[in-house]
Amino acid sequence: MNPASNPGLPSQLSAVLAGNIDGRSNNVVYRQKQMHRLHACIAEHLAEIQTTIARDYGHSTTEIQAEVGLAIQEVHAHYALLDQKHDLENEYLTAHGRDDWHGTRGVGIVYIIPTMHTLFYSVISALSASLAAGNCTIVELPSTTSQTSSLLRKILTGALDSDTFAICTERVSTEYLRNMHVVAQASTDGLALDCMHVASSYDQRTVATVDRTADVESAATDLVVSRFAFDGQSPYAPDVVLVNEFCLGRFIEAGVKGAAKYMRTTSRNPTDTMGPSHRKSHPLLDDLTPNDAAHIIVSGDDWGIVQVRNRKSSLFQRKIEGKYLLVHAVSSLDDAINFANLNGPHNATYTFAALPAAKYISESIDSQTAWINHVPYHLLVGPTLPKDSPASPNARYVARLFRVPHSKVVNPTSGSALAKNLLLSTGESGVDSLQKLLSPLPAVEQRPGHKIGFFEQGLLSGGVVVLSVITGVSVAGAWMWKMR
C-alpha cells in the first residue's frame, strides 16, 4: 500500500510502510545492529525503567527485577539465533545452482497490541522476536496515565531506526491491519479475527492439581507464590487448586504458612505513588454468596485462601483476579480430571504428583501446556503463550511465528519432470510413462514368524487364561465324578 496515497496516516507509520518496501530489515547485519540498539537502550535506562514500573504497579523489588531480567534474556535469546554465515550461505544457494526448499522471509510489518500486565516485558518479548525475524515493527501504546507506556515511547523511538520501527497511540484502521501481522496479547474487541495472526488466550483458566503422592509442602509454596505474585494478575496464576481430600489438611496448613511468609517478604514497593483509586480492586471475598459454599481459611486486606465446596459456584467458571487462592477437594485423579474438563480448555495445568500419576493427569486435562511438579515462574510475567504454537524453552515468541515460507528452487523436481514429459509427449510415450507408474509397489516387510507382536501376545495371554479355566473345571468335574 502506497503511503503517499494515504495522507491521513501518521508520518511515523508512513515511514515504516516505506521501510518495509525498502527491505533493509531482511539483512541479518542490520537486524543484529537493531538488537544491539535495543539492548543498549534497556541497559542505559535500567534504573529509570525499574522506578517507573514500581510507580505504575507497586510491584516488589524482586518482582520488578524478574520482569526486567526476563525481558533482557529475551533479547539475548533472539540475538543468539542470528547467524551471518548461515544467512549468507542460504542467500547464495540459488546462485550456486542449489535449491533452498526451507527458505523463509519476514512477514513484513508486525503490529503489536501489548497486554498491560507487566507491560515492559510484554512489549520487549514481542518486539525482540519481530526484529530478529527481519520485520518492520509497530507497537500500539495508547496515551494513558501509565508511566511505563510513556517511558517506552520515549526510549524505544530514540533507540531504533524510525524507518523500520514506530509507536502509535491509536489503533490503526482495519484497512492497514489486514496488511500487517498483528500480535494480540490482550482483548481486542472490535478487531476482525482475520487480522489477528498471533493471539494469546487471555480468557482461558489455569488449573492446578495436588495428588496425595505429591510433595505437598513444595506444591503449596509454588502455588501460593504463583497466585500472589504480581498482585495476582498473571494469566498463569492458578484459578483453582484441586487437592486430594486425603492431603487437603496438610496443603491448607502449608498454604497458610506460605502466604504469611510471602506477604511479609514482598511488601508494596516504597516508590509506589499510585493512589487507591488507581489500583485495581479485588472484591472477591465480598462477592461470595451462600451458594458458593465457601470457607475463608485466612485473609488480609487484599488477599486470601478460600475453600470452595460447591462445584456449581460461579468462581469455577471465570478468571480469578487478585491474590486469592481457591482450593477445592477431589476424591481421586479421575475426579480431578472430570471436574477440570468441565471448565476447559485451559491455558495450563500444574500437576503435583508421583510421575506416573502426573503423566495421567497431564494427558487427560485439556490444556495448551502441562507443567509437572513445578510452576513455570517465567510465565507469571507477560502474556500467555500464543495460540496454536508449541511452547519454547527460551522465549515467549519463536522467530518462525514472524516469518513465512519463501522457497527458491533451481532444479526441476521429479514431479515436475513427469508432468512436463506427459504434457509435451506424444500419446505413446505418455502411455509408457504411465505404465511404468503402474508397476507394483514394493512388498510389505513381514515380521519373521517366530516373533510375537503386541496383539498376538494379548491373544495368547487370553487363550492361556481361558484354557487354564477350562482345565481347572474339567479336573474338578472329573474328581467329583470319581467321588460319586
N, C-alpha and C positions, 0 to 999 in steps of 0.2 A: 504494500500500500504506500503510495507516494505521499510523504509527509507534507510536501509543498502544496498538495491539493486539499489539505485539511488544516486550514489556518486556525481552527478552534482548538487544536491540540496544543497543550503546553509546550514551550520551546524545548525543555529538557527531554520530553518524551519524543519529540520530533527528531532530536539529535540521536537518540537511541535507535529509532527506526532507520535512520540513515546509516548508523554504525552497523546495524545488522546486515544491511545490503553490502557494506564495505567488506565484511567478512574477516576483520582482523582478529576477532576472538577465536577463530579456528586455529591460529598459530599457537603452538604449545609454549614457546618462549614468552609470548605476550601474556598467556594465562599465568605462567609462573611469576611474571613481574606483578600482575594484579594481585596474586595471592600474597606476595611479599608486602605489597602496599597494605593489604587488609590486615596482615599480622602485625606490621609495624604500627598501624593505626590503633589497634587494640592495646598494644604494649605502651604506646605513648600516653594514652588516655586511661590507663588501667585504674588509677586511683579515683578519677572522676566518674568512671563507669560504676565502680563499686558504691561510691557515695550516692550516686543518683538512684541506683536500684534500691538501696536502703531507704531513701526518702519516699520512693514510689510505693514500695511493697512492705517495708518494715521487716524484711527477712533478716534472719540472724546472720552474723558474720560468716559462719561456716556454710550456710545455705548460699550466700552470695558467692563465696569462693568456689563452691561446687558448680554454680551456673557459669561463672566466667571461665573456670578451668575447663569445663566440658566444651565450651564454645571454642576456646583456643585449640583444644585437642581435635575438634572437627577440622579446623584449618590445616593442622599438621597432617591429619589422615588423608585429606583430599590432595594436598600438595605432594605427598609421598607417591601417589599414583601417576603423577605427571612424569613421563619418560621421554626426553628429547630423542634419544637414539631410536627407540621403538617407533615413535611417531614419524620420524624421518624415513625409516625403512618402509613403513606402510605407505607413506606418501609416494614413494618411487617404485612401488611394486609393479604397477602397470607399465611404467617406463622401461622396466626390465623384462617385460613380457610375462609377468606373473599375475595371477588372479588375486583379488582381495575380496573374498566372499564374506568376511566378517567385518568389513569396513563400517564405520559409523560416523556421524557428524552431529554437531549440536542441534538442538531443536529450533534455535533461532532466538526468540525473546522469551525469557522466563518472567512471569508476573507473580510475585509472592504476596499472599494475604496472610500475615502472621497472626498467631494467637497472642492474646495479651498475657497469658500465663508464662512467666519467665521470658519476657519479650526479647531481651538481649540474645539469649541463646537461640530462641526460635528464629530470629532473623539471620543470625550468623550461620546456623546449621544449614539452612536452605541456600543462603547466598554463596557460601563457600562451595557447595556442591554444584551450583549453577555456573560459577566462574570456572571451576576446574573442568567442567564438561564442555567448555567452549561456547558459552552463550552470552548474549546481552541480558541484563537483568534490571527489572523494575520492582521496587519494594513499595507497597502501599502502607504509609504511616500517616493516618489522619491527624489533623491538628487537634489535640486534646490536652487535658491537663497533665498527661504523662510526661514527666521529665526525661524518662528513658527514651521515649519516642523522639523527643526534641533533640536529645544528645546524639542519637543515631543519625538523624537527618543531618546534623552538623558535621560529625566526624567522617561519615561514610562518603558524603558528597565531596568532602575535601580531600579524601584519600584516593578514590577510584576514578578511572577515566570517564569523563562525562559523555563520551561518545558511545560507551557500552554499558553505563550504569546510570540509573536515575531513581529518584524517590518522588512519589506522587502523594498528595494529601487527600485526594478524592478518587473514588472508583472510576476507572477508565470505562468508557462505554462498551457495551457488548460487541459493537461493530469491530472494535480493535481487539477485545479479549479473545474473540474467535480465532484470531491470527496469532495468539500468544499461547504459551504453555503455562497454564495457571496452576499454582501451588496453593491450595486452600487448606490452611491449618485450622481455621475456625469456622463457625457458622457463616454461611454465605447466602442468606435469604435473598431471593430475587435473582440470583445468578443462575443462568441456564446450566443444566447438568453437562451439556456437551462442551461447555467452556472449561470445566474442571478436569485437568489431566492427572494431577497428583493431589489426592484429597485424604484428609485424616478423618478417622471415625471418632469425632469429638463427643458423640452422644451415646456410645456403647459403654457398658459397665465392665468393671473388673471384679472378679470373684476369687476369694482365697479359700482353701480347704486345709484343715488341720486334722489329720488322722491320729488315732491313738498310738500308731507306730512312730510318730514324729518326735523330734526333739522339741518339745512343747515350749520350753523357755526361749530357745533361739527363734522359733516361729513367732512368738508373741513380740519379741524385740523388733524383728524385721517388720512385722505388720503394723505395730504402733508407730514406728518411725515413718513408714510409707504413707500412713494415713494422716499423721500430724505435720509432716514436713511441708514447707512452702504454703503454710496456712491451710493445708488440706485441699488445695486447688488443683493438684496434679490429676490429669485424666487417668493415670495409672495408680492412684490411691485406691485401695480395695473398698468397694462399695458395700460388701458384706463378707464376713468370715464365717464359713461353715465349719463348726467344730464338732468332732465326735463326742457324743454325750458322756463317754467314759473318761474323757480328759478335759471336759468343759471347765470344771472347777479349777484345775491346775492352770489352764490357759487364762482364765479370768484373773486369777491371782497374779500370774506373771505379767499380764497386760496392765493391770493397775500399777504394779511396781515400775514397769517400763514407762508408762505415761507420766508418772510422778517424776521420774528421773529426767525424762525428755523435757518436760515443762520447766524444770529447774535449770537445765543447761542451755536452753535455746530461748532465752527471753527476747522480747522485741528489741530490735536494734535501736540504740540510743539516738541515732541520727534520723530516726523516723519523724517526719514532720506532718504526716497526714492527720487531718482532723477526723473525729469519729464519723462524720457524715460521708467521708471519702472511703472509709473502709467498708468492706463487704460485711453485711450482717448475715449470720448463720443461725436463724431461729429454729433449728431442727427440734431441739428439746421442747420448745414452746408449741410446736406443731403436732406433738404426739397426741393421739386420741386413745380412748379405751379400746377401740377396735384393733389397735396395733399390738395390744398385749405386751407392751414394752416395759422393761425394768431398767431404770437408770442405775447402773452399778457404781459409777463415780463420775463426777462432772466438775467443771470450773466455769469461769465466765463465758468462755467461747470454745469449750471442748468437753468431751465426754465419751464414756464407753457404755454402750446400751445393748442389753439383750432383748431381742425382738422374738416373741414366741409365735405370733400369728403369721402363718405363711402367706396369707392374703393381704398383708399390710402393704400399703402403697409405697412404703420405704424400699421394698424389694423391687420396685418397678421403675425407679428413677435414679439418675446420677446423684450421689451424695456430695455436697459441698461443705467444706469446713472440717475441723478436727474432731470428727465424730466416728468412732469405730463401732460398727454394728455387728453383733455376734448372734448366731443362730445355731441351735443344736441339731445334729443329724444322727441317725442311728447306725448308718453303715456307709460304705463307699457308694453303693448304688443309690442310696437315699440322697446323698450329696450331689451325685451326677444328675439324677432326675430333677431335683429341685433347681439346680443351677441352670439346666437347659430350658426350664420354663421361661426364663427371662433372658435367653441368649439371642443372638451370638454376642460374645464378649470381646473386649479389647485384649484381655489377657487373663490367664489363670495363674495363681500362685498355689502350688501344692506342696505341703509339708507332710511327708510320709516316708516309710521304707520304700526303696526304689521300685520294687515290683508293684506295690500299690500306687505309687506316684505315676508310674507309667500308665496304669489302667485309667486313673482319673484324668490325666493329661490328654490321653487319646479320646476320651469319651465326652468331655465337655467342649462345646462348640466355642472356639476362640481363635483369634489370629495368632497368638503366641502362648506358649505354656512354659512356665518357669518352675523348676523343681528344687525344693529345699533352699530357696533363697529368693529375695526380691531384687529385681534389676534396678538398683538405685539410680543408675544413669537415666532411666526412663522417667523418673519423677520430675525431671527437668524437660521443658519443651513440649512440642505437640506429640500426638500419638504417631505411631508408625504409619506410613502411607498405606492406604487400602491396596489389596491385591498385589502386594510386593513382599518378598521374603525379608525377614529382619537381617540386618547386618551387624556383626560384632564390633565394627569400627566406626560407623557413622549413622546418623539418623536417616540420611538420604544417600543412596548409592548413585554414583555419577551416571550409570546407564539409564536412570529414570529421566535424565535430561539430554539424552542422545537418541537418535533414530537411526535405523539401518541405512547404509549407503554403500552397497556392494559395487565393486568395479571389476568387470570381467573382461579379460582379453581373449581367452581361449574358448572356443565353442564347446559346449557340454555334449555328452553322448546323446542326450535327448534332442538337443538342437541339431546335431548331425543326422540323427534318424529322421526328424521331421523334415529337414532340408532334402534329404535323399528321397523321401516319399513324395514331397510336394513337387520336386523337379524331375522325378524319374518317369520313365515310360511305364506303361501298365505292367509289363512282365517283370521288370526289375523291382517294382513296388511289391508285387506278389512274392517275389523271392525274399525280400526283406521281412515281410510279414510271416512268411513260412518259417524263417529262422527263429522268430519270436515264439512260434507255436511249439517249439521243441520242448520236451518235458522239463519240469522244474527239477532241481537236484533232489535226490531221495531224502526222506526224513531219517535222521540218525536215530536208530533204535538203541535202547539200553540193552546190554547183554542180559540174557535170560536169567542168569543166576542172581542178578541184582534186584532187590525188592524195594520198590518205591514207597512213599508215604501212604498212599491209599491202599496199595497191596498189603502193606503191613497192618493197616487197620482192618482189612477184610480177614487176614489170617488171625489177628488177635480175637476178632469177633467169633471166628469159626472155632478157635480153641476154647473159648468160654462156653459156646453152645455145646460142643462135643463133651466138655467136662460135665455140664449139667446132665446131658443125656446119659453119659456113662454112670454118673452117680445114681440117677434114678433107676437105671437098669439093674445095677448091682443091688440097690436096696430092694427092688422088686423081686429079684431072684432070691435074696436072703429070706424075705418074708414068705415066698412060695415054699422054700425049703423048710421053714419052721412050721408050716401047717401040718 
